[in-house]
Structures are given as C-alpha cells and as structure tokens.
Amino acid sequence: MKLSDFDYDLPPERIGVTPARPRDAARLLHVATDGLHDYTMRDLPSLLRPGDLLVVNDTKVIPAQLTAMRGAAKIGITLDRRLDDGSWRVLLRNAKRVHMGDTLAIDPEFSAEVLQVLEGGAAFLRFTADDFYTALARTGALALPPYIARPEGLTAQDASDYQTMFAAHEGAVAAPTAGLHFTPELLAALAARGVETTRVTLHVGAGTFLPVRVEDVTQHKMHAERGFVTAETAAKINATRAAGGRIIPVGTTALRLIESAADETGTVHPFNSETDIFILPGYRFKVADLLVTNFHLPQSTLLMLVSAFAGTQRIREAYAHAIAAKYRFYSYGDACLLERA
C-alpha cells in the first residue's frame, strides 16, 4: 500500500475554521452500502436503531503547548502523553539546545527536568509544580491543528469550541473531534430512540498532528496513546452485541480503543494501557459496526482507517461527493456516518 493511494485534492475553502453553531447543525453524510445520503447531525437518531450503542471518548483537551527557557534559549514544549510514573513524553522545538539533566523554566513556580532526549525532537520531562494542571492552565496554550489559522492568536471561544460535551478526564492534546457535533438535545433524541451511550477514554496525543513520511505505509510507526475501558463499559458493549445491537464508536479514537481492548472473538475486556494500533485496509474489525467521524486529511492514518472500515473506493466516492456538495472538512468540519464494508 502506497501513501499516494490515500491522497486527494481539497480546496482550501472547504476546511472548517469554526464549528457549526449549534453543534448538531453540522451536516452528516451517510456513507451506506446502498449509496451516499445527505443529512444533518440532528437526523442521526432516525439513522440508528433501538438497541444500538454509541461509544464516546470522554477525554478532556489540555492546554498542551508551553514555552520554557534554558538559559537564554527559548524552548517550545508540546505535551504528548503522561506516563505511569508521572513524567511526560513531549515534543520539543529547538530540541538541539536541550540535554539530559537540564532544567527548563516555564515560570517562577513551574519548571521541568529533562530526563531523556530522544531522536526526532521527543523527550521525557518531569514537571515540578504543586498542582500540575493548575500550573498548566496558567501557562499553557491550546494546540489547535495547524490548518485552523488564528493569525491574531487563540480566543476564549476556541477553548470552548475545541472541547466536547463529554470531556471529563484531562490528558488530550487534541480533541476527539467527532464528539464536537453532539449536544444535550441530540443525546436526548438518541435516548428517546432507544440508542444508549457509553464512555471510554483515549487521550489523543501530539502524534496525531505528525504526517506519514514513508511511501510504503505498512512501514509507518504509529504513535502510542493512553486508553481506558472500564469493566462496566466492556460489559455494556458485550451485552449490546449479544442482544443484536450495533456498536457505533463516535470518532476514530473510540474505535481504535475498543478494537485494542477486544480479543479475537470480539469480546471487549477492561483496558488500561497504551495502544499504537494502526488500522489499514485489510484489517478485520472485531467490534465496531458503524462509525461517526469527520472528514480526514489526505495521506493521514485516519484516512487509512476509514478506508479500511468503509472500503477504499467508497471513501474516495464519499469524499468527492462531500467536496462537490461543499461539506466542511477536518476538525471543525462536518461529519460522516460510515457503514462497515
């Protein structure tokens, strides 16, 4: 499989730079086995069945970009993921000026010790602060995707817009963007339809912004992210499947996590670990039946995932239709409901 197999041309004006307001007014392209159908997110309940189960990601986006000083050198820090010992894997800008044992000063009450510097600008840091997340809220900035231009800087509205209604557990660098389309009113309509919702947590890491740099995509090394599936959620997924209900992840993050937590029979188990699962065409899905997701970047691992899920040709046709019909793309864009090929 070649990287060029997952390319397409997107007019710049099709990139969503602000979300739909209200959120559930976003458009929804139903990519079904019998063709392509145009809806809005408010139509989602009518497209699902009583007994279906939505699986949402309740990670909470943190202000993951920091600026530190090492002497006179300015060092950019983007948090990636928290490790079990409390240290963080990060990506550094100006990394050549940083060495093991250095102290990076963020403000008078917040600094980081460099535990290890890795190739490619990554490092392990241990932060010093009485309350890490309070210090982060004081000094950090949101890591919006680079295609969402904010030439005059981030706004308070971005801090609200880039958080899903499910956000509960701090740790994500980027939002699980399919969840941005949901509102309390939409959830109530889904519940009235007999569609239940359960939660998992996958902390989206900084690697989500990194491009694939190899032409043979099977050689790409997927970034690891930390995920949690509780025993209660695993039991609910398994009971839904046993009763004939469909499992519908909201977003590729929720899909990757439940597939990581499943055994070969499709039984989902409690999960508390990192996952670097890389889903390419040819992958045999064990749990997910449908998928709610956004429109993804050309040559991205997420475009490869949805191609595996719905079929490469069907995704090409769906994206061509979406461009012609003026759907909005990427994190603040519109949504798809994909049926599994």
C-alpha positions as a LaTeX table, in Angstrom:
\begin{tabular}{lrrr}
\hline
Residue & $x$ (\AA) & $y$ (\AA) & $z$ (\AA) \\
\hline
Met1 & 0.00 & 0.00 & 0.00 \\
Lys2 & 1.40 & 3.36 & $-1.05$ \\
Leu3 & 0.94 & 6.72 & 0.63 \\
Ser4 & $-0.22$ & 8.15 & $-2.69$ \\
Asp5 & $-3.19$ & 5.72 & $-2.61$ \\
Phe6 & $-4.64$ & 7.89 & 0.17 \\
Asp7 & $-4.30$ & 11.31 & $-1.44$ \\
Tyr8 & $-6.94$ & 13.74 & $-2.67$ \\
Asp9 & $-7.15$ & 17.44 & $-3.53$ \\
Leu10 & $-9.13$ & 19.66 & $-1.14$ \\
Pro11 & $-9.91$ & 23.29 & $-1.99$ \\
Pro12 & $-8.70$ & 25.41 & 0.97 \\
Glu13 & $-12.14$ & 26.99 & 1.38 \\
Arg14 & $-13.54$ & 23.56 & 2.31 \\
Ile15 & $-11.54$ & 23.49 & 5.58 \\
Gly16 & $-13.76$ & 24.31 & 8.57 \\
Val17 & $-12.15$ & 27.07 & 10.64 \\
Thr18 & $-15.07$ & 27.44 & 13.08 \\
Pro19 & $-17.57$ & 24.76 & 14.13 \\
Ala20 & $-21.23$ & 24.65 & 13.24 \\
Arg21 & $-23.48$ & 26.60 & 15.61 \\
Pro22 & $-25.32$ & 24.97 & 17.19 \\
Arg23 & $-23.06$ & 21.96 & 17.08 \\
Asp24 & $-25.72$ & 19.48 & 15.98 \\
Ala25 & $-26.48$ & 21.65 & 12.93 \\
Ala26 & $-23.37$ & 20.17 & 11.28 \\
Arg27 & $-24.01$ & 18.24 & 8.10 \\
Leu28 & $-23.86$ & 14.44 & 8.11 \\
Leu29 & $-23.00$ & 12.31 & 5.08 \\
His30 & $-24.38$ & 8.80 & 5.46 \\
Val31 & $-21.97$ & 6.51 & 3.60 \\
Ala32 & $-24.20$ & 3.47 & 3.27 \\
Thr33 & $-23.95$ & 0.22 & 1.38 \\
Asp34 & $-26.69$ & 1.50 & $-0.96$ \\
Gly35 & $-25.08$ & 4.87 & $-1.68$ \\
Leu36 & $-24.49$ & 8.34 & $-0.27$ \\
His37 & $-27.19$ & 10.29 & 1.56 \\
Asp38 & $-27.09$ & 13.89 & 2.85 \\
Tyr39 & $-28.41$ & 14.70 & 6.32 \\
Thr40 & $-27.53$ & 16.79 & 9.37 \\
Met41 & $-26.41$ & 15.52 & 12.77 \\
Arg42 & $-29.94$ & 16.06 & 14.07 \\
Asp43 & $-31.03$ & 13.24 & 11.74 \\
Leu44 & $-28.70$ & 10.75 & 13.44 \\
Pro45 & $-31.40$ & 9.20 & 15.69 \\
Ser46 & $-33.51$ & 8.29 & 12.66 \\
Leu47 & $-30.49$ & 6.54 & 11.07 \\
Leu48 & $-29.90$ & 4.31 & 14.10 \\
Arg49 & $-31.96$ & 1.55 & 15.69 \\
Pro50 & $-33.29$ & 0.95 & 19.20 \\
Gly51 & $-30.70$ & $-1.16$ & 20.99 \\
Asp52 & $-27.71$ & 0.41 & 19.24 \\
Leu53 & $-24.87$ & 1.68 & 21.44 \\
Leu54 & $-22.80$ & 4.81 & 20.86 \\
Val55 & $-19.28$ & 4.72 & 22.33 \\
Val56 & $-17.94$ & 8.22 & 23.02 \\
Asn57 & $-14.48$ & 9.38 & 24.10 \\
Asp58 & $-14.61$ & 11.47 & 27.29 \\
Thr59 & $-11.03$ & 12.73 & 27.24 \\
Lys60 & $-10.56$ & 16.41 & 28.04 \\
Val61 & $-8.25$ & 18.64 & 25.98 \\
Ile62 & $-5.50$ & 20.34 & 27.99 \\
Pro63 & $-3.53$ & 23.50 & 27.05 \\
Ala64 & $-0.63$ & 21.37 & 25.85 \\
Gln65 & 1.75 & 23.96 & 24.39 \\
Leu66 & 4.28 & 25.55 & 26.72 \\
Thr67 & 7.19 & 27.94 & 26.28 \\
Ala68 & 10.24 & 27.40 & 28.50 \\
Met69 & 13.72 & 28.88 & 28.83 \\
Arg70 & 17.02 & 27.04 & 29.08 \\
Gly71 & 19.33 & 29.89 & 29.89 \\
Ala72 & 18.83 & 32.36 & 27.03 \\
Ala73 & 17.39 & 29.74 & 24.68 \\
Lys74 & 13.61 & 29.59 & 24.15 \\
Ile75 & 12.30 & 26.02 & 24.05 \\
Gly76 & 8.84 & 25.07 & 22.80 \\
Ile77 & 7.18 & 22.11 & 24.53 \\
Thr78 & 4.14 & 20.21 & 23.26 \\
Leu79 & 2.87 & 17.61 & 25.71 \\
Asp80 & 2.24 & 14.18 & 24.20 \\
Arg81 & 1.27 & 11.72 & 26.92 \\
Arg82 & 1.59 & 11.22 & 30.66 \\
Leu83 & 3.44 & 8.10 & 31.81 \\
Asp84 & 2.66 & 5.93 & 34.83 \\
Asp85 & 5.47 & 7.46 & 36.90 \\
Gly86 & 4.05 & 10.97 & 36.43 \\
Ser87 & 6.60 & 12.10 & 33.83 \\
Trp88 & 5.56 & 13.23 & 30.36 \\
Arg89 & 6.64 & 12.36 & 26.85 \\
Val90 & 6.82 & 15.65 & 24.92 \\
Leu91 & 7.83 & 17.06 & 21.57 \\
Leu92 & 10.37 & 19.91 & 21.67 \\
Arg93 & 11.07 & 22.84 & 19.39 \\
Asn94 & 14.73 & 23.93 & 19.45 \\
Ala95 & 15.49 & 20.47 & 20.83 \\
Lys96 & 19.19 & 20.65 & 19.91 \\
Arg97 & 19.66 & 23.13 & 22.76 \\
Val98 & 18.30 & 20.65 & 25.33 \\
His99 & 20.26 & 17.93 & 27.15 \\
Met100 & 19.55 & 15.33 & 29.81 \\
Gly101 & 19.65 & 16.89 & 33.27 \\
Asp102 & 18.71 & 20.39 & 32.09 \\
Thr103 & 16.06 & 22.41 & 33.87 \\
Leu104 & 13.54 & 24.15 & 31.62 \\
Ala105 & 12.00 & 27.17 & 33.36 \\
Ile106 & 8.37 & 27.90 & 32.42 \\
Asp107 & 7.58 & 30.45 & 35.13 \\
Pro108 & 8.95 & 31.08 & 38.66 \\
Glu109 & 6.76 & 28.31 & 40.10 \\
Phe110 & 6.74 & 25.84 & 37.20 \\
Ser111 & 9.69 & 24.07 & 35.59 \\
Ala112 & 10.67 & 20.73 & 34.08 \\
Glu113 & 13.67 & 18.44 & 34.50 \\
Val114 & 14.88 & 16.78 & 31.30 \\
Leu115 & 15.05 & 13.04 & 31.95 \\
Gln116 & 15.96 & 11.93 & 28.43 \\
Val117 & 16.21 & 13.41 & 24.94 \\
Leu118 & 15.15 & 11.14 & 22.06 \\
Glu119 & 15.61 & 11.32 & 18.31 \\
Gly120 & 13.23 & 13.45 & 16.30 \\
Gly121 & 12.72 & 16.14 & 18.94 \\
Ala122 & 10.96 & 13.98 & 21.53 \\
Ala123 & 11.95 & 13.94 & 25.19 \\
Phe124 & 10.86 & 12.79 & 28.62 \\
Leu125 & 10.31 & 15.54 & 31.20 \\
Arg126 & 9.35 & 15.60 & 34.86 \\
Phe127 & 7.44 & 18.75 & 35.78 \\
Thr128 & 7.72 & 20.47 & 39.14 \\
Ala129 & 4.55 & 22.14 & 40.37 \\
Asp130 & 2.36 & 21.75 & 43.42 \\
Asp131 & $-0.62$ & 21.24 & 41.13 \\
Phe132 & 0.36 & 20.33 & 37.56 \\
Tyr133 & $-2.95$ & 21.04 & 35.86 \\
Thr134 & $-3.37$ & 24.37 & 37.65 \\
Ala135 & 0.11 & 25.39 & 36.50 \\
Leu136 & $-0.70$ & 24.18 & 33.01 \\
Ala137 & $-3.92$ & 26.23 & 32.89 \\
Arg138 & $-1.89$ & 29.28 & 33.92 \\
Thr139 & 0.95 & 28.89 & 31.42 \\
Gly140 & $-0.17$ & 26.59 & 28.60 \\
Ala141 & $-1.90$ & 27.24 & 25.29 \\
Leu142 & $-4.28$ & 25.13 & 23.25 \\
Ala143 & $-2.61$ & 23.12 & 20.48 \\
Leu144 & $-5.09$ & 23.78 & 17.68 \\
Pro145 & $-4.34$ & 21.92 & 14.43 \\
Pro146 & $-2.08$ & 23.96 & 12.12 \\
Tyr147 & $-4.74$ & 24.20 & 9.39 \\
Ile148 & $-7.03$ & 26.23 & 11.70 \\
Ala149 & $-5.46$ & 29.63 & 11.20 \\
Arg150 & $-5.52$ & 32.07 & 14.11 \\
Pro151 & $-3.15$ & 34.86 & 12.96 \\
Glu152 & $-4.17$ & 37.06 & 15.89 \\
Gly153 & $-3.92$ & 34.24 & 18.42 \\
Leu154 & $-6.30$ & 31.81 & 20.08 \\
Thr155 & $-9.55$ & 33.05 & 21.54 \\
Ala156 & $-11.61$ & 32.11 & 24.58 \\
Gln157 & $-14.17$ & 30.78 & 22.10 \\
Asp158 & $-11.60$ & 28.29 & 20.80 \\
Ala159 & $-11.10$ & 26.94 & 24.32 \\
Ser160 & $-14.82$ & 26.21 & 24.45 \\
Asp161 & $-15.28$ & 25.11 & 20.82 \\
Tyr162 & $-12.41$ & 22.59 & 20.96 \\
Gln163 & $-13.90$ & 20.62 & 23.87 \\
Thr164 & $-16.64$ & 18.01 & 23.56 \\
Met165 & $-19.66$ & 17.92 & 25.85 \\
Phe166 & $-18.34$ & 14.58 & 27.16 \\
Ala167 & $-14.95$ & 15.96 & 28.33 \\
Ala168 & $-14.19$ & 14.65 & 31.82 \\
His169 & $-10.63$ & 13.29 & 32.12 \\
Glu170 & $-7.73$ & 15.67 & 31.43 \\
Gly171 & $-4.97$ & 14.46 & 29.14 \\
Ala172 & $-5.69$ & 15.02 & 25.42 \\
Val173 & $-3.54$ & 17.23 & 23.24 \\
Ala174 & $-6.20$ & 17.27 & 20.50 \\
Ala175 & $-9.97$ & 16.92 & 20.64 \\
Pro176 & $-11.76$ & 13.70 & 19.62 \\
Thr177 & $-13.48$ & 15.83 & 17.01 \\
Ala178 & $-16.44$ & 13.59 & 16.09 \\
Gly179 & $-17.72$ & 14.27 & 19.59 \\
Leu180 & $-17.82$ & 18.02 & 18.89 \\
His181 & $-21.09$ & 17.54 & 16.98 \\
Phe182 & $-23.09$ & 16.36 & 19.99 \\
Thr183 & $-25.42$ & 18.43 & 22.17 \\
Pro184 & $-27.64$ & 17.57 & 25.15 \\
Glu185 & $-30.64$ & 17.86 & 22.84 \\
Leu186 & $-29.18$ & 15.36 & 20.37 \\
Leu187 & $-28.35$ & 12.93 & 23.18 \\
Ala188 & $-31.91$ & 13.22 & 24.47 \\
Ala189 & $-33.27$ & 12.47 & 20.99 \\
Leu190 & $-30.98$ & 9.45 & 20.71 \\
Ala191 & $-32.12$ & 8.17 & 24.11 \\
Ala192 & $-35.76$ & 8.62 & 23.10 \\
Arg193 & $-35.00$ & 6.50 & 20.04 \\
Gly194 & $-33.64$ & 3.74 & 22.31 \\
Val195 & $-29.97$ & 4.36 & 21.46 \\
Glu196 & $-27.73$ & 4.15 & 24.52 \\
Thr197 & $-24.37$ & 5.81 & 25.13 \\
Thr198 & $-21.29$ & 4.60 & 26.98 \\
Arg199 & $-17.89$ & 6.19 & 27.56 \\
Val200 & $-14.26$ & 5.27 & 27.05 \\
Thr201 & $-11.16$ & 7.44 & 27.46 \\
Leu202 & $-8.36$ & 7.76 & 24.91 \\
His203 & $-6.02$ & 10.68 & 25.48 \\
Val204 & $-5.24$ & 11.91 & 21.95 \\
Gly205 & $-1.51$ & 12.60 & 21.69 \\
Ala206 & 0.65 & 15.08 & 19.80 \\
Gly207 & 1.45 & 12.37 & 17.27 \\
Thr208 & $-1.97$ & 12.92 & 15.73 \\
Phe209 & $-0.53$ & 16.05 & 14.07 \\
Leu210 & 2.52 & 14.26 & 12.60 \\
Pro211 & 2.48 & 13.34 & 8.89 \\
Val212 & 3.22 & 9.91 & 7.44 \\
Arg213 & 6.71 & 10.17 & 5.93 \\
Val214 & 7.11 & 6.76 & 4.25 \\
Glu215 & 5.72 & 5.82 & 0.83 \\
Asp216 & 5.13 & 2.21 & 1.93 \\
Val217 & 2.52 & 2.92 & 4.59 \\
Thr218 & 2.94 & $-0.50$ & 6.19 \\
Gln219 & 6.33 & 0.77 & 7.41 \\
His220 & 4.82 & 3.71 & 9.31 \\
Lys221 & 5.24 & 3.57 & 13.09 \\
Met222 & 2.02 & 4.63 & 14.81 \\
His223 & 2.26 & 6.90 & 17.86 \\
Ala224 & 1.12 & 5.42 & 21.18 \\
Glu225 & $-1.78$ & 6.88 & 23.17 \\
Arg226 & $-3.10$ & 6.02 & 26.62 \\
Gly227 & $-6.56$ & 4.49 & 26.85 \\
Phe228 & $-9.02$ & 3.25 & 29.46 \\
Val229 & $-12.04$ & 0.97 & 29.12 \\
Thr230 & $-13.80$ & 0.22 & 32.41 \\
Ala231 & $-15.26$ & $-3.17$ & 33.28 \\
Glu232 & $-18.72$ & $-1.59$ & 33.21 \\
Thr233 & $-18.24$ & $-0.23$ & 29.69 \\
Ala234 & $-16.77$ & $-3.51$ & 28.43 \\
Ala235 & $-19.76$ & $-5.40$ & 29.84 \\
Lys236 & $-22.20$ & $-2.96$ & 28.22 \\
Ile237 & $-20.57$ & $-3.33$ & 24.80 \\
Asn238 & $-20.56$ & $-7.12$ & 25.08 \\
Ala239 & $-24.19$ & $-7.23$ & 26.24 \\
Thr240 & $-25.27$ & $-4.98$ & 23.37 \\
Arg241 & $-23.57$ & $-7.22$ & 20.84 \\
Ala242 & $-25.09$ & $-10.34$ & 22.40 \\
Ala243 & $-28.56$ & $-8.76$ & 22.14 \\
Gly244 & $-28.10$ & $-7.92$ & 18.46 \\
Gly245 & $-27.42$ & $-4.21$ & 18.89 \\
Arg246 & $-24.80$ & $-2.41$ & 16.85 \\
Ile247 & $-21.65$ & $-0.81$ & 18.30 \\
Ile248 & $-21.08$ & 2.70 & 16.95 \\
Pro249 & $-17.87$ & 4.47 & 18.02 \\
Val250 & $-18.05$ & 8.25 & 17.91 \\
Gly251 & $-14.69$ & 9.00 & 16.35 \\
Thr252 & $-11.62$ & 7.07 & 15.28 \\
Thr253 & $-10.20$ & 7.37 & 18.81 \\
Ala254 & $-13.08$ & 5.43 & 20.35 \\
Leu255 & $-12.89$ & 2.90 & 17.52 \\
Arg256 & $-9.15$ & 2.33 & 17.91 \\
Leu257 & $-9.54$ & 1.88 & 21.65 \\
Ile258 & $-12.35$ & $-0.68$ & 21.63 \\
Glu259 & $-10.62$ & $-2.62$ & 18.87 \\
Ser260 & $-7.47$ & $-2.62$ & 21.04 \\
Ala261 & $-9.48$ & $-3.87$ & 24.03 \\
Ala262 & $-11.15$ & $-6.74$ & 22.12 \\
Asp263 & $-9.95$ & $-10.29$ & 21.77 \\
Glu264 & $-10.17$ & $-12.29$ & 18.55 \\
Thr265 & $-13.79$ & $-13.25$ & 19.25 \\
Gly266 & $-14.80$ & $-9.58$ & 19.52 \\
Thr267 & $-15.27$ & $-9.71$ & 23.29 \\
Val268 & $-14.18$ & $-6.41$ & 24.82 \\
His269 & $-12.17$ & $-6.54$ & 28.05 \\
Pro270 & $-11.26$ & $-3.81$ & 30.57 \\
Phe271 & $-8.26$ & $-1.87$ & 29.28 \\
Asn272 & $-5.72$ & 0.39 & 30.99 \\
Ser273 & $-2.69$ & 0.70 & 28.77 \\
Glu274 & $-1.16$ & 2.38 & 25.75 \\
Thr275 & $-2.27$ & 1.46 & 22.24 \\
Asp276 & $-0.47$ & 2.05 & 18.96 \\
Ile277 & $-2.92$ & 0.09 & 16.82 \\
Phe278 & $-2.57$ & 1.05 & 13.14 \\
Ile279 & $-5.63$ & 0.17 & 11.06 \\
Leu280 & $-5.11$ & $-0.21$ & 7.31 \\
Pro281 & $-7.28$ & $-1.69$ & 4.54 \\
Gly282 & $-7.38$ & $-5.44$ & 5.12 \\
Tyr283 & $-7.89$ & $-5.10$ & 8.87 \\
Arg284 & $-10.69$ & $-7.33$ & 10.25 \\
Phe285 & $-12.86$ & $-5.26$ & 12.57 \\
Lys286 & $-13.87$ & $-7.14$ & 15.70 \\
Val287 & $-16.33$ & $-4.79$ & 17.43 \\
Ala288 & $-17.38$ & $-1.67$ & 15.50 \\
Asp289 & $-20.39$ & $-1.88$ & 13.17 \\
Leu290 & $-20.80$ & 1.78 & 12.18 \\
Leu291 & $-18.61$ & 4.83 & 12.75 \\
Val292 & $-19.38$ & 8.53 & 13.28 \\
Thr293 & $-16.34$ & 10.51 & 12.18 \\
Asn294 & $-15.18$ & 13.71 & 10.49 \\
Phe295 & $-13.52$ & 14.13 & 7.07 \\
His296 & $-9.80$ & 13.46 & 7.42 \\
Leu297 & $-6.62$ & 14.90 & 5.92 \\
Pro298 & $-5.08$ & 13.47 & 2.74 \\
Gln299 & $-2.37$ & 10.85 & 3.36 \\
Ser300 & $-3.28$ & 10.61 & 7.05 \\
Thr301 & $-3.51$ & 7.45 & 9.16 \\
Leu302 & $-7.14$ & 8.37 & 9.88 \\
Leu303 & $-8.00$ & 8.37 & 6.17 \\
Met304 & $-6.39$ & 4.93 & 6.00 \\
Leu305 & $-8.57$ & 3.82 & 8.93 \\
Val306 & $-11.86$ & 4.95 & 7.39 \\
Ser307 & $-10.80$ & 3.37 & 4.08 \\
Ala308 & $-10.30$ & 0.10 & 5.95 \\
Phe309 & $-13.71$ & 0.48 & 7.59 \\
Ala310 & $-15.93$ & 1.54 & 4.69 \\
Gly311 & $-13.85$ & 0.46 & 1.69 \\
Thr312 & $-11.23$ & 2.48 & $-0.17$ \\
Gln313 & $-13.33$ & 3.09 & $-3.29$ \\
Arg314 & $-16.42$ & 4.03 & $-1.30$ \\
Ile315 & $-14.41$ & 6.55 & 0.74 \\
Arg316 & $-12.98$ & 8.06 & $-2.46$ \\
Glu317 & $-16.52$ & 8.48 & $-3.79$ \\
Ala318 & $-17.79$ & 9.87 & $-0.49$ \\
Tyr319 & $-15.01$ & 12.46 & $-0.27$ \\
Ala320 & $-15.51$ & 13.52 & $-3.90$ \\
His321 & $-19.23$ & 13.94 & $-3.19$ \\
Ala322 & $-18.54$ & 15.89 & 0.00 \\
Ile323 & $-16.20$ & 18.29 & $-1.80$ \\
Ala324 & $-18.69$ & 18.84 & $-4.63$ \\
Ala325 & $-21.55$ & 19.33 & $-2.15$ \\
Lys326 & $-19.47$ & 21.83 & $-0.13$ \\
Tyr327 & $-19.19$ & 19.92 & 3.11 \\
Arg328 & $-16.68$ & 21.35 & 5.58 \\
Phe329 & $-13.60$ & 19.24 & 6.33 \\
Tyr330 & $-11.28$ & 18.38 & 9.26 \\
Ser331 & $-11.57$ & 19.12 & 13.00 \\
Tyr332 & $-14.18$ & 21.90 & 12.84 \\
Gly333 & $-15.87$ & 20.40 & 9.78 \\
Asp334 & $-18.91$ & 18.22 & 9.14 \\
Ala335 & $-19.41$ & 14.52 & 9.87 \\
Cys336 & $-19.91$ & 11.12 & 8.23 \\
Leu337 & $-21.83$ & 8.08 & 9.36 \\
Leu338 & $-19.96$ & 5.15 & 7.86 \\
Glu339 & $-21.40$ & 1.67 & 7.42 \\
Arg340 & $-18.79$ & $-1.08$ & 7.60 \\
Ala341 & $-17.88$ & $-2.64$ & 4.27 \\
\hline
\end{tabular}
